[in-house]
């Protein structure tokens, strides 16, 4: 199935907004749908949401920046989350993060120029026994050393 165009996604979003108009608490489900459709919350979509739900842009921005699920910038095809929780941090997850930064030529929170990878420092991933841990989308890698980074990137 072909990828939807931006316009098709906007049309689908407008339809979704219309199903939530007048219902209590519409913002979260509409933002969730927007995140699913676009992979982030484009400013154009935020404006449509603001007008369609009669919610100020400032409120949308506040919700979008409060919840880590939402992002205002496009993400890469693969999101690499390096755990910086206590167990991982004491086992040198910062060194792992630095190695990803060096190899991908991005800082934490940014996406590579080719749009392939987004690098993030994350909170605890709940795999403390495997520290230090990363996730690439849904794949978990543990007990890492900096030399593992190149092989992990090659898989994607």
C-alpha positions in Angstrom: 0.0 0.0 0.0 1.4 3.4 -1.0 2.3 6.0 1.6 -0.3 8.7 2.1 0.5 12.1 0.9 0.6 15.1 3.3 -2.7 16.3 2.0 -4.3 12.9 2.4 -3.1 12.8 6.0 -4.4 16.3 6.6 -7.8 15.3 5.2 -7.9 12.3 7.5 -6.9 14.5 10.4 -9.8 16.9 9.7 -12.2 14.0 9.5 -10.9 12.8 12.9 -11.2 16.3 14.4 -14.8 16.4 13.3 -15.6 13.2 15.1 -14.3 14.7 18.3 -15.9 18.2 18.0 -18.1 18.9 21.0 -17.0 15.9 23.0 -15.3 16.3 26.3 -11.5 16.1 26.3 -10.8 15.9 22.6 -7.3 17.2 22.5 -5.3 14.1 23.6 -7.0 11.6 21.2 -6.6 14.1 18.3 -2.9 14.7 19.1 -2.4 10.9 19.4 -4.0 10.5 15.9 -1.9 13.3 14.5 1.3 11.7 15.9 0.3 8.4 14.4 -0.5 9.9 11.0 2.6 12.1 10.6 5.1 10.7 13.0 5.3 14.1 14.7 3.0 17.1 15.2 3.5 19.4 12.2 2.7 23.1 12.8 0.1 23.0 10.0 -1.7 20.2 11.7 -1.6 22.0 15.1 -3.3 25.0 13.4 -6.0 22.8 12.0 -6.5 21.2 15.5 -6.6 24.6 17.1 -9.3 25.9 14.7 -11.2 22.7 14.6 -11.4 22.1 18.4 -11.3 25.8 19.4 -8.2 25.2 21.5 -5.5 27.9 21.7 -2.2 27.0 20.0 -0.4 27.7 23.3 -2.4 24.9 24.9 -1.6 22.5 22.1 2.1 23.4 22.4 2.0 22.9 26.2 0.5 19.4 25.9 2.8 18.5 23.0 5.9 19.5 24.9 4.8 18.0 28.3 4.2 14.4 27.1 7.3 12.6 25.7 5.1 10.6 23.3 4.7 13.7 21.2 7.4 15.4 19.1 7.3 18.7 17.2 10.1 17.6 14.8 10.1 14.7 12.3 11.8 11.6 13.6 14.0 9.2 11.7 12.8 5.8 10.5 14.7 4.3 13.5 14.7 5.9 16.9 17.6 5.0 19.0 16.9 5.5 22.7 20.0 5.2 25.0 18.9 4.6 28.6 20.3 7.1 31.0 18.6 5.7 34.1 20.8 5.1 37.2 21.7 1.5 36.5 22.7 2.2 32.9 24.4 5.5 33.7 26.7 3.9 36.3 27.6 1.2 33.7 28.7 3.9 31.3 25.7 4.5 29.1 27.0 8.1 28.5 30.0 6.5 26.7 27.5 4.5 24.5 25.5 7.7 23.8 28.7 9.5 22.9 29.7 6.7 20.5 26.3 6.9 18.7 26.7 10.7 18.5 30.2 10.3 16.9 29.1 7.7 14.4 25.8 9.3 13.5 27.2 12.9 13.6 24.1 14.2 15.6 23.5 15.3 19.1 20.9 13.8 21.3 17.4 14.8 20.3 18.3 15.2 16.6 17.8 13.3 13.4 20.4 12.4 10.9 20.4 14.3 7.6 19.2 11.3 5.7 16.2 11.0 8.0 17.2 7.4 8.9 18.1 7.7 12.7 16.9 9.8 15.6 19.1 9.7 18.7 17.6 10.2 22.1 18.8 10.0 25.7 15.9 8.3 27.5 14.8 7.6 31.1 14.8 4.1 32.5 13.8 1.4 29.9 13.1 -1.2 32.6 15.9 -3.5 31.6 18.3 -2.7 34.5 19.8 -6.2 34.6 21.0 -5.7 31.0 22.6 -2.3 31.7 23.7 -0.4 29.7 20.7 -0.7 27.4 19.4 0.9 24.2 16.3 0.5 22.1 16.1 0.8 18.4 12.4 1.2 17.8 11.2 -1.9 19.6 14.5 -3.9 19.5 16.4 -4.0 22.9 20.2 -4.3 23.1 21.9 -4.8 26.4 25.2 -5.2 28.2 26.7 -2.9 25.5 30.2 -1.6 25.0 31.1 1.2 22.6 32.5 -1.3 20.1 28.9 -2.7 19.7 27.5 0.5 18.2 28.9 0.1 14.7 27.4 -3.4 14.4 24.0 -2.3 15.7 23.9 0.6 13.2 24.8 -1.8 10.3 21.6 -3.9 11.0 19.5 -0.9 10.1 
